[in-house]
Amino acid sequence: MKIIQANFYVKNDKREDFLADIVPLIASTRLEEGCLLYDLYESVEKKNQFVMIEHWKNQESIDKHNQNPLLINLFGKMSEYAEKKTELIITENEE
């Protein structure tokens, strides 16, 4: 299993735009083959700091997910939305 943690730092005035793009992405991704978990959380201490936790069956599932038009759309807008660069942490967990 592959685990991805994506840390998003969103500008206050772009919060609603970010959420409008990411909520449909979450719904779409959860239907993808190989997606075991895809959840977004917001810090209770730092407004507009979000963490996406993703669990994937394998790398092939991630590669296919990376072609999702909603994900491509979100990444195309992140420079506009972001207070600072998105951080990605990728780990592998043997089952």
C-alpha positions in Angstrom: 0.0 0.0 0.0 1.2 3.5 -0.8 0.4 6.4 1.5 0.5 10.0 0.4 0.2 13.0 2.7 -0.3 16.3 0.9 -0.1 19.5 3.0 -1.9 22.5 1.5 -1.4 26.1 2.7 -4.3 28.1 1.2 -4.6 31.9 1.0 -7.5 33.2 3.0 -9.1 34.9 0.1 -8.8 31.7 -2.0 -10.3 29.3 0.6 -13.7 29.0 -1.0 -12.2 28.5 -4.5 -9.9 25.8 -3.3 -12.7 24.0 -1.5 -15.0 24.3 -4.6 -12.3 22.5 -6.6 -11.2 19.9 -4.1 -14.6 18.6 -2.8 -15.7 17.2 -6.2 -12.1 15.8 -6.6 -12.5 13.9 -3.3 -15.9 12.4 -4.4 -14.5 11.4 -7.8 -11.3 9.9 -6.4 -13.1 7.7 -3.8 -14.7 5.9 -6.8 -11.3 5.2 -8.5 -10.0 1.6 -8.6 -7.2 1.2 -6.1 -8.2 4.1 -3.8 -8.4 2.8 -0.3 -8.7 6.2 1.5 -8.9 9.8 0.4 -9.7 12.3 3.2 -9.1 16.0 3.7 -8.6 17.5 7.1 -8.1 21.1 8.2 -5.9 22.2 11.2 -7.9 23.4 14.2 -5.0 25.7 15.0 -4.0 27.1 11.6 -6.9 28.2 9.4 -6.6 27.3 5.8 -3.9 24.6 6.4 -5.3 21.4 5.0 -3.9 17.8 4.9 -5.0 15.2 2.4 -4.4 11.6 3.5 -4.4 9.1 0.6 -4.1 5.3 0.7 -3.6 3.5 -2.6 -3.4 -0.1 -3.4 -0.3 0.3 -5.6 1.7 2.8 -7.8 -0.4 1.9 -10.8 -3.5 3.3 -9.0 -1.7 6.5 -8.2 -0.5 6.9 -11.8 -4.1 6.5 -13.1 -5.3 8.9 -10.4 -2.8 11.5 -11.6 -4.7 11.6 -14.9 -8.0 12.6 -13.2 -9.1 15.8 -14.9 -10.3 17.2 -11.6 -6.8 16.7 -10.1 -5.1 18.3 -13.1 -7.5 21.2 -12.8 -6.7 21.7 -9.1 -2.9 21.4 -9.6 -3.2 24.0 -12.4 -4.7 26.5 -9.9 -2.5 25.8 -6.9 -0.1 28.6 -7.6 -3.1 30.9 -7.4 -4.5 29.3 -4.3 -1.3 28.6 -2.3 0.2 30.7 0.5 3.2 28.5 0.1 4.2 25.4 -1.8 2.3 22.1 -1.3 4.3 19.5 0.6 4.1 15.8 -0.3 5.1 12.9 1.8 5.0 9.5 0.2 5.5 6.3 2.1 5.0 2.6 1.5 3.4 0.2 3.9 3.8 -3.5 3.3 0.6 -5.4 4.2 
